[in-house]
């Protein structure tokens, strides 16, 4: 056997062209191989991957099942200070500037040109319509004497914001624009109300202090409110704001809280109508007031900033 040549045992494969080699790779009739493997080899690989991916799918299905068992569709798992949102609501305003100026907070228009202020009127009307289009399920009429019963929520009516209505162009045509404020929803957050004029914070505006004092004297049952104030940020801004009126009241009634994700819930809103000096840019900061609301302008907690300019 040692005298035999190597070529007698290991013959080199016959030379063939690229196309012939490729066709033989696709199907080799001599060995019954497809793509370099026999049918039994392909069957074993297919069976392996079926079992592997079935086990992988079952594993992730089990993980998600366990995960969803820890969640509640009606309320968040982590609430208030334990959650990412925290227990300090923010304040928002409407109408917002066009999406092209997404970072802008400037409300600027010419009151003498309908085409110019039409955007702000339409945007405000769209915002209020989104409230009207919400389901009215579970809604009841509320008052300070009659808060909503368990499982019910308070409704609201657009007429309560008069004269800040679409029929009145929200005041934009007479240089008295209406800005709507809303408090962000936080599940199960309950405001701690300032209802005693003797314990009001020093930094609260004097106008609001006087308002609370009058309410406490004349209608003490109507002091259960998350109060709202809007002030010019600088002395010049304060001087350029001639007047501001709040509708239907100077804050958000206590009976709208807490938010518990009940169908039909409508976050309370306040309309603030400004009478301002025309032709100047005015920086305005609005704040919500409660004992458990802290104000932080940089993190937009408890307050909102915007600019107003009427030409």
Secondary structure, 3 states (H helix, E strand, C coil): CCCCCHHHCCCCCCCCCHHHHHHHHHCECCCCEECCEEHHHHHHHHHHHHHHHHHHHHHHHHHHHHHHHCCCCCCCCCCHHHCCCCCCCCEEEECCCCHHHCCCCEEEECCCCHHHHHHHHHHHHHHHHHHHCCCCCCEECCCCCCCCCCCCEECCCHHHHCCCCHHHHHHHHHCCCEEEEEECCCECCCCCCCCCHHHCCCCCCHHHHHHHHHHHHHCHHHCCEEEEEEEECCHHHHHHEEEEEEECCCEEEHHHCCECCCCCCCCCEEEEEEEECCCCCEEEEEEEECCCCCCECCCCECEEEEEEEEC
